[in-house]
Amino acid sequence: MNDSRGAFCTLIAVLAFAMPSSPAWSAQAGSRDDRKPSLALKATPPVGFSPLRVRIVVDARGGADDYADFYCPSIEWDWDDGTVSENSADCDPYEPGKSRIDRRWTAEHLYRRAGSYKATFRIKQKDKAVATSVANIQIRAGVQDNSGQ
């Protein structure tokens, strides 16, 4: 009986030594912080009468605070009415573990005509979109549309 108990203890000790510690294992398996942040987009108001000013807020949720593809990107807003807005920033070189991503973007746009629109937000590195989110916006005919102007 003592031999089986000793063998069992030895087995437990070997397994404990062979298994990586929790932080190292998390990094090897891909911890939640190493993943790409997700985008949550909200248009306010999503429905209204023309002309309608719509405000869009985009939040990056989860993921690493230093996610390389989200660091110092170009931001593109395609309003689906023939208008595209783009902006970029001048940033320090990316440093893993030190560089911090932006987590919120906002923009406003005036829709002048009735119609269904898909406003698209893009995070870009050079000419490549690395993340995209879309909002459906419904503009109904307003007084200007009905007056023939």
SERO-4910 file (N, C-alpha, C, O; in steps of 0.05 Angstrom, whole numbers):
BEGIN
 pado doro    nc1    nc2    nc3   cac1   cac2   cac3    cc1    cc2    cc3    oc1    oc2    oc3
  Met    A     16    -24      0      0      0      0     17     25      0     11     45    -13
  Asn    A     39     24     15     57     47     16     70     52    -12     74     75    -19
  Asp    A     75     30    -27     87     33    -53     67     48    -72     76     65    -87
  Ser    A     42     41    -71     22     54    -89     19     83    -81     15    101    -98
  Arg    A     19     89    -54     17    117    -45     42    133    -55     39    155    -63
  Gly    A     64    121    -53     89    134    -61     89    139    -91     97    161   -100
  Ala    A     80    119   -107     79    122   -136     59    144   -143     64    160   -162
  Phe    A     36    145   -129     16    166   -134     27    194   -129     24    212   -145
  Cys    A     41    197   -106     53    223    -99     74    231   -120     76    254   -127
  Thr    A     90    211   -129    110    217   -149     97    226   -175    106    245   -188
  Leu    A     75    212   -183     61    220   -207     50    248   -205     52    264   -224
  Ile    A     38    255   -183     28    282   -178     50    303   -180     47    324   -193
  Ala    A     73    297   -168     96    315   -168    106    319   -197    112    342   -205
  Val    A    107    298   -212    117    299   -240     97    316   -257    106    333   -272
  Leu    A     71    311   -254     51    326   -269     52    356   -261     50    373   -279
  Ala    A     54    362   -236     56    389   -227     80    404   -238     78    427   -246
  Phe    A    102    390   -240    126    401   -251    124    405   -281    133    425   -292
  Ala    A    112    385   -295    110    386   -324     89    406   -334     92    417   -356
  Met    A     68    411   -318     47    430   -327     57    458   -325     69    465   -304
  Pro    A     53    475   -345     62    502   -343     45    517   -322     22    510   -316
  Ser    A     57    538   -311     42    554   -291     20    568   -306     20    571   -330
  Ser    A      1    577   -291    -24    589   -302    -18    613   -321    -29    613   -343
  Pro    A     -2    633   -313      3    656   -331     16    648   -357      9    657   -379
  Ala    A     36    630   -356     50    621   -380     31    606   -398     31    609   -423
  Trp    A     14    588   -386     -5    573   -401    -24    591   -415    -31    587   -438
  Ser    A    -34    612   -401    -53    631   -413    -41    644   -437    -54    648   -457
  Ala    A    -16    653   -435     -3    666   -457      1    647   -481     -3    655   -504
  Gln    A      8    622   -475     11    603   -497    -15    597   -511    -16    594   -535
  Ala    A    -36    594   -495    -62    587   -507    -77    611   -519    -97    607   -533
  Gly    A    -67    635   -515    -80    658   -525   -100    669   -505   -124    663   -506
  Ser    A    -90    685   -487   -108    697   -467   -127    717   -480   -123    725   -503
  Arg    A   -147    723   -466   -168    742   -476   -156    769   -484   -165    781   -503
  Asp    A   -135    778   -470   -123    804   -476   -107    804   -502   -101    825   -512
  Asp    A   -100    780   -513    -84    779   -537   -102    780   -562    -92    782   -584
  Arg    A   -128    778   -558   -146    777   -581   -153    805   -591   -148    825   -578
  Lys    A   -163    805   -615   -172    829   -628   -196    841   -614   -215    827   -608
  Pro    A   -196    867   -609   -220    880   -598   -243    878   -617   -239    877   -642
  Ser    A   -267    878   -607   -291    878   -625   -301    907   -625   -297    923   -607
  Leu    A   -316    913   -647   -327    940   -650   -357    940   -644   -371    922   -653
  Ala    A   -366    959   -629   -395    963   -624   -401    991   -634   -390   1011   -625
  Leu    A   -420    993   -653   -427   1018   -666   -456   1025   -659   -474   1007   -659
  Lys    A   -461   1050   -653   -488   1060   -648   -493   1086   -663   -477   1105   -660
  Ala    A   -515   1086   -678   -523   1110   -693   -546   1123   -678   -565   1109   -670
  Thr    A   -545   1150   -674   -566   1164   -660   -574   1189   -675   -557   1206   -679
  Pro    A   -599   1191   -684   -620   1171   -685   -616   1153   -710   -605   1163   -730
  Pro    A   -625   1129   -709   -622   1111   -732   -645   1115   -753   -643   1106   -775
  Val    A   -666   1129   -745   -689   1135   -762   -698   1163   -758   -699   1173   -735
  Gly    A   -705   1177   -780   -715   1204   -777   -722   1216   -804   -721   1202   -824
  Phe    A   -729   1242   -804   -738   1256   -828   -715   1274   -838   -700   1285   -822
  Ser    A   -713   1276   -865   -692   1292   -876   -698   1322   -873   -722   1329   -873
  Pro    A   -678   1339   -871   -650   1332   -867   -646   1322   -838   -659   1333   -819
  Leu    A   -629   1302   -835   -625   1290   -808   -595   1288   -802   -580   1278   -818
  Arg    A   -588   1299   -779   -560   1297   -770   -558   1272   -752   -573   1269   -733
  Val    A   -540   1254   -760   -536   1229   -746   -509   1229   -733   -489   1236   -745
  Arg    A   -508   1220   -708   -483   1218   -693   -477   1188   -690   -494   1172   -682
  Ile    A   -453   1180   -697   -445   1152   -694   -422   1150   -674   -402   1165   -675
  Val    A   -425   1132   -655   -404   1127   -635   -396   1098   -639   -412   1080   -640
  Val    A   -370   1093   -640   -358   1066   -643   -340   1061   -619   -322   1078   -613
  Asp    A   -344   1039   -606   -328   1031   -583   -313   1005   -590   -325    987   -601
  Ala    A   -287   1004   -583   -271    980   -585   -274    966   -558   -266    977   -538
  Arg    A   -284    942   -558   -289    927   -533   -271    902   -532   -266    889   -552
  Gly    A   -261    897   -507   -245    874   -503   -218    876   -517   -210    897   -526
  Gly    A   -204    853   -518   -179    852   -532   -156    867   -517   -161    878   -495
  Ala    A   -133    866   -529   -109    878   -517   -109    909   -520   -118    919   -541
  Asp    A   -100    923   -500    -97    952   -502    -75    961   -521    -74    984   -530
  Asp    A    -58    942   -529    -36    948   -547    -39    932   -573    -19    926   -586
  Tyr    A    -63    925   -581    -68    909   -605    -57    924   -629    -66    946   -636
  Ala    A    -37    913   -642    -21    927   -663    -38    937   -686    -33    960   -695
  Asp    A    -57    922   -696    -73    931   -719    -90    955   -713    -99    970   -731
  Phe    A    -96    960   -687   -113    982   -680    -96   1007   -671   -107   1028   -665
  Tyr    A    -70   1004   -671    -53   1026   -662    -48   1045   -685    -38   1037   -706
  Cys    A    -54   1070   -681    -49   1092   -700    -60   1086   -728    -45   1088   -747
  Pro    A    -85   1078   -730    -97   1072   -756   -107   1097   -771   -108   1118   -759
  Ser    A   -114   1093   -796   -131   1112   -810   -160   1104   -804   -166   1080   -803
  Ile    A   -177   1123   -801   -205   1118   -795   -221   1128   -819   -217   1150   -829
  Glu    A   -239   1111   -829   -256   1118   -852   -285   1115   -845   -293   1095   -834
  Trp    A   -300   1135   -851   -329   1135   -848   -341   1137   -876   -339   1158   -889
  Asp    A   -354   1116   -885   -368   1116   -911   -398   1119   -905   -410   1101   -893
  Trp    A   -409   1142   -912   -437   1149   -904   -458   1138   -923   -481   1140   -918
  Asp    A   -449   1125   -945   -467   1112   -964   -485   1132   -979   -506   1124   -990
  Asp    A   -477   1157   -980   -492   1177   -995   -473   1191  -1015   -479   1213  -1024
  Gly    A   -451   1178  -1020   -431   1190  -1038   -409   1205  -1022   -391   1216  -1034
  Thr    A   -412   1206   -996   -393   1220   -979   -376   1201   -963   -386   1182   -951
  Val    A   -349   1205   -963   -331   1189   -947   -313   1209   -931   -302   1227   -943
  Ser    A   -311   1204   -906   -294   1220   -889   -271   1203   -879   -275   1179   -873
  Glu    A   -247   1214   -879   -224   1198   -870   -205   1216   -853   -201   1239   -859
  Asn    A   -193   1204   -833   -174   1218   -817   -153   1199   -807   -157   1175   -804
  Ser    A   -129   1210   -801   -107   1194   -790    -91   1211   -772    -94   1236   -772
  Ala    A    -75   1199   -756    -59   1213   -736    -29   1207   -741    -22   1188   -753
  Asp    A    -13   1225   -730     16   1221   -731     24   1210   -703     20   1224   -683
  Cys    A     34   1185   -702     38   1172   -677     68   1163   -674     82   1161   -694
  Asp    A     76   1159   -649    102   1147   -644    102   1118   -655     81   1106   -657
  Pro    A    126   1107   -660    127   1079   -670    114   1060   -649    115   1065   -625
  Tyr    A    102   1039   -659     89   1019   -643    109   1005   -625    130    996   -635
  Glu    A    102   1002   -599    118    986   -580    100    967   -566     82    975   -550
  Pro    A    104    940   -570     87    921   -556     88    925   -526    109    928   -514
  Gly    A     65    924   -513     63    927   -484     63    956   -475     56    961   -452
  Lys    A     71    975   -492     71   1003   -484     51   1020   -500     38   1037   -488
  Ser    A     49   1015   -526     31   1031   -542      2   1025   -535     -4   1002   -530
  Arg    A    -14   1045   -534    -43   1042   -527    -61   1050   -550    -56   1070   -564
  Ile    A    -81   1033   -555   -100   1039   -577   -122   1058   -567   -127   1060   -543
  Asp    A   -133   1072   -586   -158   1088   -581   -181   1068   -578   -181   1047   -591
  Arg    A   -200   1074   -562   -223   1056   -558   -249   1069   -564   -270   1056   -561
  Arg    A   -250   1094   -573   -275   1107   -580   -270   1127   -603   -251   1142   -603
  Trp    A   -289   1126   -622   -289   1145   -644   -318   1155   -647   -337   1140   -644
  Thr    A   -320   1181   -654   -347   1192   -659   -346   1210   -684   -325   1222   -690
  Ala    A   -368   1211   -697   -371   1229   -720   -401   1235   -724   -418   1220   -715
  Glu    A   -406   1258   -737   -433   1265   -744   -434   1270   -774   -415   1278   -787
  His    A   -458   1265   -785   -463   1269   -813   -491   1278   -818   -510   1269   -804
  Leu    A   -495   1296   -837   -521   1306   -844   -531   1292   -869   -519   1295   -891
  Tyr    A   -552   1277   -866   -565   1264   -889   -586   1283   -900   -604   1291   -885
  Arg    A   -584   1290   -925   -602   1311   -937   -626   1299   -952   -645   1313   -957
  Arg    A   -624   1274   -959   -645   1261   -976   -655   1236   -962   -641   1222   -947
  Ala    A   -681   1230   -968   -693   1205   -958   -680   1181   -971   -670   1182   -993
  Gly    A   -679   1159   -956   -668   1134   -966   -658   1116   -944   -658   1124   -920
  Ser    A   -650   1093   -951   -638   1073   -933   -608   1074   -937   -599   1072   -960
  Tyr    A   -593   1077   -916   -564   1080   -917   -551   1060   -899   -562   1052   -878
  Lys    A   -527   1051   -907   -510   1034   -890   -485   1050   -885   -467   1051   -901
  Ala    A   -483   1063   -862   -459   1078   -854   -438   1058   -844   -443   1042   -827
  Thr    A   -415   1059   -857   -394   1040   -851   -370   1054   -838   -360   1074   -848
  Phe    A   -361   1043   -816   -337   1052   -802   -315   1031   -807   -319   1007   -804
  Arg    A   -291   1041   -814   -268   1023   -820   -244   1033   -805   -237   1057   -805
  Ile    A   -230   1014   -793   -203   1019   -782   -184   1007   -803   -186    984   -811
  Lys    A   -165   1024   -813   -148   1016   -835   -118   1019   -827   -111   1038   -813
  Gln    A   -102   1001   -836    -73   1003   -835    -64   1003   -864    -67    984   -879
  Lys    A    -52   1026   -872    -46   1031   -900    -72   1030   -916    -90   1045   -909
  Asp    A    -75   1013   -936    -99   1012   -951   -116    988   -944   -136    982   -957
  Lys    A   -109    973   -923   -123    949   -915   -142    954   -891   -133    965   -871
  Ala    A   -167    947   -894   -186    949   -872   -181    926   -852   -181    903   -860
  Val    A   -176    932   -827   -170    912   -807   -194    907   -789   -195    887   -774
  Ala    A   -213    925   -789   -238    922   -774   -260    939   -787   -254    962   -796
  Thr    A   -284    929   -787   -307    944   -799   -332    940   -783   -336    919   -771
  Ser    A   -348    961   -782   -374    958   -769   -394    976   -784   -386    996   -796
  Val    A   -419    967   -785   -439    980   -802   -464    987   -786   -472    972   -768
  Ala    A   -476   1010   -792   -502   1018   -780   -522   1023   -803   -515   1035   -823
  Asn    A   -546   1013   -799   -568   1018   -818   -582   1044   -809   -589   1047   -786
  Ile    A   -586   1062   -828   -599   1087   -822   -621   1091   -842   -618   1087   -866
  Gln    A   -644   1098   -832   -668   1102   -849   -676   1131   -847   -683   1141   -826
  Ile    A   -676   1145   -870   -684   1173   -872   -710   1174   -888   -712   1165   -910
  Arg    A   -730   1186   -875   -756   1189   -888   -758   1217   -900   -744   1236   -892
  Ala    A   -775   1220   -920   -778   1246   -934   -787   1267   -914   -806   1263   -899
  Gly    A   -773   1289   -914   -780   1312   -897   -794   1333   -913   -801   1329   -936
  Val    A   -798   1356   -901   -812   1378   -913   -798   1387   -939   -811   1392   -959
  Gln    A   -771   1389   -938   -756   1397   -962   -760   1378   -985   -762   1386  -1008
  Asp    A   -761   1351   -980   -765   1332  -1001   -792   1334  -1013   -796   1328  -1037
  Asn    A   -812   1341   -998   -840   1342  -1007   -846   1368  -1021   -866   1370  -1035
  Ser    A   -830   1389  -1018   -836   1415  -1030   -825   1418  -1058   -830   1438  -1071
  Gly    A   -810   1397  -1067   -799   1398  -1094   -773   1414  -1096   -763   1419  -1118
  Gln    A   -761   1422  -1073   -736   1437  -1074   -713   1419  -1076   -690   1429  -1076
***
